[in-house]
Amino acid sequence: MRKVPTFTAMMATALVLAGGCDSPDRTTSRVTASPVPPKVSTPASEPSATSQPAEPEEEPRKLKRGDKGDEVLAVQRRLTELGYWNGEADGRFGGTTQQAVYALQKAAGISRDGTVGPKTRRALDEGVRPRARSGSGRVVEISLRRQLLMVVDDGRITQVFNTSTGSNENYEQEGKTFLADTPTGRFRVGRQIDGWRDAPLGLLWRPKYFNGGIAVHGANSVPPYPASHGCARVSIAAMNWMWGHDALPLKTRVWVY
């Protein structure tokens, strides 16, 4: 296709034909002839396959609890690769996967809705992981700000769990008022119960006590925000994994910050 001169180029050609550019002193310059630019016929444009607008790429669908398939399987494998405990990848978006997504969203500082949308996919792509504070030995770190429980070996985080710690709200027990907080500090696992503990404030599954009556324990409800009376809740499945893999044996150091 022949290139059609622009209007600016056509005007420049006309000036050259007239004898050059304008004189610096416009009051004394005279143009004796002003040729008319030749008419240029513009060929009609023909449709071309290469000029068709590209169709917009379809956004990946948001994944949520109850979904299943290869997309879910890929998310599960990526979560496991990054250290977010997710059980066995099976392509089914269940409660365990939702807990791992909560943990990733907390580490990334994004909305904790438990679904895999654009921001969560970006966090997966970028490999977002929390950082450990301990540097040697086995330490279980509990971040109150992020609401994360991390198993750390020699400064390297090996597993990350969603947790729910003290709500920092007042509650009544036996006519007295208490604050539902999880104190910060460095502790050790001092005792444990392999089964349900029917405590005055509720049921605790396989608790590992590290600060008086405060424990890491399994619970049926582990929301992505502080909601306990002071303990660090994890899911029933997560607590079973901790027992089965001896992640929190007696005397294990627990850092709460």
Phi, psi and omega in degrees: 000130180289134181285129181272127180299144176285167179299320179296318180294322178297318179294322178296321178296319179298321180293321179296318179295333181277355175116013174120186181285169178300146175289150176304328180257097185294337183287340181252350182281144180224136176252115184275338180220141179228088182296144178276128179302140179295144177288136180244122179277131179266118180296143179295134180287140179251143179298139179228145181297329183281344183266359180290138179297137180289142178287137179297141179292140181284129179291139176300142181290152177287131179264140182214172181302132182104341178284161177206160179132188185294325179297317178296317180301318180296320178296316180299316181294322179292319177301314180297319179300325181275353177099005178276113187299128190222012183065212180266129179292119183228004179079010179242123183275090180252197182297324181293318177295320179299319178298320178293322178294319174306313183298316178298316181296323177295315180296326181276348181071033179245176183304133184264073181256356177074011177246163181252094176252195184303315182292322179290322176298321179296319178297322176294315181298321182278352178069043182295129177219148175287172178246144179273156176256332180279160184235347182213149178073181177274122177225135171262115182258136179238114179266115180288326181291315181274344185059053179233144172245127186234134173267121187238131177238115179052044177083358181251125179286124180257331178215142178235134182232146166291137176223160176229116183256195185304136183285346184062029175249156178282146175218158182257138175210121180053043176078005179243155180256132180231160177258128181278076181241160174247104184298143175279160178145185180243125188226182174221149176294121185254332178203165184206157178228122181270079181156193179282136174247113180274084183276163180303332183258005177140180182274136178238126180266117176050054186293146173241103185279132181232349181209085183062239179271009180265131186220162162272126182209160176280150180211154178286337180237118177228084181287168181276028180212163181296126183213359184269179176274358180149336178286168175257104180280143166226172181291161177302315180298320180295319180294323177297321178296318181298318177293314184294332181252012176052044183285332181230064177292167177305142180079001176297137178286137178234120178252126178245126181214000000 
